[in-house]
Amino acid sequence: MPTEKKHALLSASAADLWIACPPSARLCEPMPDTKSEDAAKGTLAHKIAEAKAKKQFGLNTARTTTMLLNKLRKDALFDTEMDTCTDAYIDFLDAAAMAFSSKPFVAFEMQVNYSRYAPEGFGTADCIMIHGDTIHVIDYKHGQGTFVDVTTTPQLRLYALGALETYRAIYGDAITRVLVSIVQPRKDNIATAEFTAAGLRAWAETDVAPAAQLAIKGEGEYCAGPHCKFCRARATCRARAGEHTALEDFAFAKPPQLSDAEVGGILARAQQLQAWAADLEKYALDACLEGKDIPGWKAVEGRSNRAWQDQEAALAAAQAAGVPEAIIYDRKPKTLAQLEDAVDKDTWATVLQPLVVRPKGKPTLVPASDKRPPFNSATADFAGVSAG
């Protein structure tokens, strides 16, 4: 869960990137890995999940866990959603353990090594369960920006390979069945994929090892694609720039209007182009603030809105001057989410939840890979329906 103190060049978490674009590993190596607030929140949520999991499986006492959780909940980044999401993770762990015929071996925060296939490759698996011929590797994802597909992401398969190697001294080749699961509550993404140990090793030999050998040497072809969003060089990468400037090719289409097929293709590129432009803008702003020259651009002070120097003092002064309280304060009801957090569970379940409705969402355009069913205008009525 927490990032390893020493970060592997060919880490499992970055495998999407270095497998698809091997030379990016060395290109990004000297670049600072700046952490966003979302990443910091994810780290905090992972610590909460780990504490709860160790208590649930008897690896920490209730008293130790309570003290640790109280400390973590005092963090400025904590919000109640972290408790809700990590509770879903614990529920999944319980179900996964119960799926075995007897109590499995369970390990949390286990560093696993897959250097047989990727030089110096290692990572930390959130949870590993072993029983009979089966190993189950489970990963908690707190983020909601990117939907992680359990069937295609190489991260969990590398963790599983590392776990197979780590426990080979104990279990030998008795483990033949591999389960990998992602628990990503904020994307409503809780899924499991199944592989054979032999199949994973074959994939590692044919796909991972060749890419890793190129990556460790800084060789191979730069390749732009969806994986670019995880690359620290994404703003100034020439391969990525070449992919987006290829939009100019559409200017030479003979018909006066674009076909629907062309619209789909351009729209897909345009979304990536937007992301690339945002990356370029951030890079240019940071460069200007560092004193560098970006021809045609400069950093200026942005628009600012008025604010009280001390809001409480200002409102007190208004009251002292005779301004009626009704003018100073608005009486507003709590939002649904705020009220759900404020009342006890029984009151919510018996009194308020039956009054909750979930209106139909407005149509929105998404890639065809989105898991939601296509919108059916013939059956849509947008009327409020019970949310259960």
URQUIMO-V852912 format. One record per pair of residues at least 12 apart in sequence whose C-alpha atoms are under 6 Angstrom apart, sorted by sequence separation. I is the first residue (numbers start at 1). J is the second residue. If there is no record, write none. Layout:
# URQUIMO-V852912
i: (I I)
j: (J J)
This chain:
# URQUIMO-V852912
i: (111 180 111 126 180 110 179 109 110 179 224 109 178 224 109 178 108 178 108 177 107 176 177 107 176 106 360 106 105 359 105 359 104 358 359 104 357 358 357 357 358 357 45 49 2 133 134 133 136 138 141 142 144 151 133 134 135 136 137 138 139 140 141 144 134 136 235 1 235 114 113 112 112 118 117 118 42 85 11 10 1 13 12 22 25 19 22 23 26 22 23 23 23 22 21 21 28 17)
j: (123 192 124 139 193 124 193 124 125 194 239 125 194 240 126 195 126 196 127 196 127 196 197 128 197 128 382 129 129 383 130 384 130 384 385 131 384 385 385 386 387 387 82 86 43 174 175 175 178 180 183 184 186 193 176 177 178 179 180 181 182 183 184 187 178 180 279 46 280 162 162 162 163 209 209 212 142 185 121 121 126 155 155 211 215 211 214 215 218 215 218 219 220 220 222 223 232 227)
